[in-house]
Amino acid sequence: MITEKEYILLIGLKTSPLIDETQYYYEIKTFLKDKFISYNIIEETPTSKIYNGYILTPIGERAIKEYEDYLQSIERDKVSVKLAHEANDIAKEANNISTKAKNWSAWAVGISILSFVAAVVSIIVNIVTKCP
């Protein structure tokens, strides 16, 4: 796969065939060797070829596409991790709510039992007080 610097150079060649051949000498040699670019021949005579910069080849286009796909996969991974963290936070909050609900449920059961006992005592007291 190409590097970020190579990606930037290939994108530049996609829009303009001209590049600083002195500054990017080694990159150009590598691109030509790997067939990412070819000479932009503007005139050809029997004894010479005149070129004006370079053009991207289909292999160069594919290298750009692969690098862009790689960048998108990194972005998708970041989004996935972010969503996983958010899901974990929501799950923790749900667990806290569930624990609180269990506590309230236990209180409700205790109060129901106490109410039942109070009702039974009230009935017994009513029966005892009405009997002669």
C-alpha positions in Angstrom: 0.0 0.0 0.0 1.1 3.5 -0.7 2.1 6.0 2.1 0.2 9.2 2.9 2.9 11.3 1.1 2.7 9.1 -2.0 -1.1 9.4 -1.9 -0.9 13.2 -1.8 1.5 13.1 -4.8 -0.7 10.8 -6.8 -3.8 12.9 -6.1 -1.8 15.9 -7.3 -0.9 14.1 -10.5 -4.6 13.2 -11.0 -5.4 16.8 -11.3 -2.2 18.2 -12.9 0.4 16.3 -14.9 3.2 18.6 -13.7 5.3 17.8 -10.6 8.6 19.1 -9.2 10.9 16.4 -10.6 13.8 17.5 -8.5 12.1 17.5 -5.1 10.2 14.2 -5.8 12.8 12.4 -7.9 12.8 9.2 -5.9 9.0 9.0 -5.6 8.7 9.5 -9.4 11.2 6.8 -10.1 9.3 4.4 -7.8 5.9 5.4 -9.3 7.3 4.7 -12.8 8.8 1.4 -11.7 5.6 0.3 -10.1 3.6 1.6 -13.1 1.5 4.0 -11.0 2.3 6.7 -13.5 3.6 7.0 -17.1 5.1 9.8 -19.1 2.5 12.3 -20.5 3.8 12.1 -24.1 2.6 15.1 -26.1 4.7 14.6 -29.2 6.6 11.7 -30.7 9.1 11.8 -33.5 11.0 8.9 -35.0 14.1 9.9 -32.9 12.5 11.3 -29.7 9.5 11.7 -27.4 8.5 15.0 -25.9 6.5 14.7 -22.7 4.9 17.2 -20.4 4.7 15.7 -16.9 3.1 12.4 -16.0 -0.3 10.8 -16.1 -1.9 8.3 -13.7 -2.2 4.7 -15.0 -5.1 2.4 -13.9 -2.7 0.9 -11.4 -2.1 4.3 -9.9 -5.9 4.9 -9.8 -6.3 1.6 -8.0 -3.5 2.5 -5.5 -5.4 5.8 -4.7 -8.7 3.9 -4.3 -7.1 1.3 -2.0 -5.6 4.0 0.2 -8.9 5.9 0.4 -10.6 2.6 1.3 -8.0 2.1 4.0 -8.7 5.5 5.4 -12.5 4.8 5.4 -11.9 1.5 7.2 -9.9 3.3 9.9 -12.8 5.9 10.2 -15.3 3.0 10.5 -13.2 1.4 13.2 -13.1 4.7 15.2 -16.9 5.0 14.8 -17.4 1.4 15.9 -15.3 1.9 19.0 -17.1 5.1 19.9 -20.5 3.3 19.5 -19.3 0.4 21.6 -18.3 2.8 24.4 -21.7 4.5 24.2 -23.4 1.1 24.3 -21.4 0.1 27.3 -22.3 3.4 29.1 -26.0 2.8 28.3 -25.7 -0.8 29.6 -24.2 0.4 32.8 -27.0 2.9 33.3 -29.6 0.2 32.6 -27.9 -2.1 35.2 -28.0 0.7 37.7 -31.7 1.3 37.0 -32.4 -2.5 37.3 -30.6 -2.7 40.6 -32.7 0.3 41.9 -35.9 -1.4 40.6 -35.0 -4.6 42.4 -34.5 -2.6 45.7 -37.9 -0.9 45.2 -39.5 -4.2 44.4 -38.1 -5.7 47.6 -39.5 -2.8 49.6 -42.9 -3.2 47.8 -43.0 -6.9 48.7 -42.1 -6.1 52.3 -44.8 -3.4 52.6 -47.4 -5.8 51.0 -46.6 -8.5 53.6 -46.8 -5.9 56.3 -50.2 -4.7 55.0 -51.4 -8.3 54.8 -50.4 -8.9 58.4 -52.0 -5.6 59.5 -55.3 -6.7 57.7 -55.2 -10.1 59.4 -54.6 -8.5 62.8 -57.4 -6.0 62.1 -59.8 -8.8 61.2 -58.9 -10.8 64.3 -59.3 -7.7 66.5 -62.7 -7.0 64.9 -63.8 -10.6 65.5 -62.6 -10.5 69.1 -64.2 -7.2 70.0 -67.6 -8.2 68.5 -67.8 -11.5 70.4 -69.7 -11.3 73.8 
